[in-house]
Amino acid sequence: MEEEIRKDFLELMALMEKGDIQAFKEKAYECLPVDIAEGLEEVEDSAHVIKLFRMLPKDISSDVFSYMTSEQQQLIAESATNAELKALVDDMFMDDTVDFLEEMPANVVKKVLQNADENTRAVINQFLNYPENSAGSLMTIEYVDLHDYFTVRKAMDYIRRTGIDKETVYTCYVIDDQRKLVGQVSLRKLIVAPESTYIRDIMDTNIISASTTDDQEEIADDFRRYDLTSIAVCDKENRLVGIITIDDIVDVIQEENTEDIKKMAAIIPSDEEYMKTSVMNLVAHRLPWLLLLMISATFTSTIITHFEQLLASAVMLTAFIPMLMDSAGNSGSQTSVTVIRNMALGEVELRDWFKVLAKEIGVAVVSGAALAAVNMLRMMIFTDAGLLVSATVSVTLLCTVIIAMIVGCLLPMGAKKLGFDPAVMASPMITTIVDACALLIYFMIATIILGL
């Protein structure tokens, strides 16, 4: 926590312990809900967490609750009375309620559903039945929907009357009598339009929408591509059933980026926070890939064993193996990360594979030639390797960089073509493959140049 935020929270804790309820509530209104929630994460005494939360003003407690960790949410839910739990759930936005319940054990979910009214219970159950990480599981039903036959005046009266309970009012969605999505209109346009104007005459019919079963990664890509702050979610009949707002998509982007980073480092993704993950869980997420990569690396030792006589004849060749393998691995990793990232951003499609390959070969030739020239000069000046050995290492360096960049380019695109996650083909896997290629090339070139 930042120093100023920490200071405010400590003051809030002091007022709680002193029992000064009025001063506590005044201070709570000065703090942002997310800052209070972050402060509660550092409170180890669960009794203090429950006491502080119960002392919060009712109109901000639900906001604080939505930002709390799932462990603390469970603590609050289990300690709350039925009336307190009902009031808390009733005051939360539906998407926050669903996010909370998805992380809770069955007994907490049962307690919440038992204390919800019939309509709320039906909506919650519907949300919980959507596939995980789908648009349906992300959306909220707190949105402004206007009929296309409304006038601007009627629409503004409707927004004033109901907008306080909506997650956003900046974009209003227009529906017909069958609740089918027919357009959208911004609050700004409503404000400046004549009051007698019909919504159908000023609405935008060129709208971006999502289906309830769309993957959250696709939704995030739409937000980025079209600069959206919210998106309508429709069912199979194009009936408006909810919206997804930018605050939820920011969380999705963070989750997806974290997942990709872990895959690129050969770690099985996990939703658990690092500090709350046990050593054995960390081992379970890392060890399978480490074992696979270790076993696959036996190809490298097999190649070295096969060329033992060559190494015995020119022992100096051994000294340059780490440099060649590192250069090959680094080159392949650079290319794979670049290609994977551009594929994730939608800037590179599978149909572009030949253009990407041609570009990366160009980069590889120039980069490899530069590295080979510098290496040749370094070896001639600073080592006693001799012309032939220096040439062998330098030519190998050029060839391995080219091969590594080709592999780093094609493997992720091939993985996507086969339906696998391209991130899996990043650094560790690329490095293992190009290491073996580098050794094969090295020994083949040494055999030709040195005549061994």
Sequence and secondary structure as in RCSB ss.txt:
>XXXX:A:sequence
MEEEIRKDFLELMALMEKGDIQAFKEKAYECLPVDIAEGLEEVEDSAHVIKLFRMLPKDISSDVFSYMTSEQQQL
IAESATNAELKALVDDMFMDDTVDFLEEMPANVVKKVLQNADENTRAVINQFLNYPENSAGSLMTIEYVDLHDYF
TVRKAMDYIRRTGIDKETVYTCYVIDDQRKLVGQVSLRKLIVAPESTYIRDIMDTNIISASTTDDQEEIADDFRR
YDLTSIAVCDKENRLVGIITIDDIVDVIQEENTEDIKKMAAIIPSDEEYMKTSVMNLVAHRLPWLLLLMISATFT
STIITHFEQLLASAVMLTAFIPMLMDSAGNSGSQTSVTVIRNMALGEVELRDWFKVLAKEIGVAVVSGAALAAVN
MLRMMIFTDAGLLVSATVSVTLLCTVIIAMIVGCLLPMGAKKLGFDPAVMASPMITTIVDACALLIYFMIATIIL
GL
>XXXX:A:secstr
  HHHHHHHHHHHHHHHHT HHHHHHHHHHS HHHHHHHHHT   HHHHHHHHHHS HHHHHHHHHHS HHHHHH
HHHHS HHHHHHHHHHS HHHHHHHHHTS HHHHHHHHHHS HHHHHHHHHHHTS TTBHHHH BS   EEETT 
BHHHHHHHHHHHGGGSS  SEEEEE TT BEEEEEEHHHHHHS TT BHHHH B    EEETTSBHHHHHHHHHH
HT SEEEEE TT BEEEEEEHHHHHHHHHHHHHHHHHHHTT    SS GGGS HHHHHHHHHHHHHHHHHHTHHH
HHHHHHTHHHHHH GGGGGGHHHHHHHHHHHHHHHHHHHHHHHHTTSS GGGHHHHHHHHHHHHHHHHHHHHHHH
HHHHHHH   HHHHHHHHHHHHHHHHHHHHHHHHHHHHHHHHTTS GGGGSHHHHHHHHHHHHHHHHHHHHHHHH
  
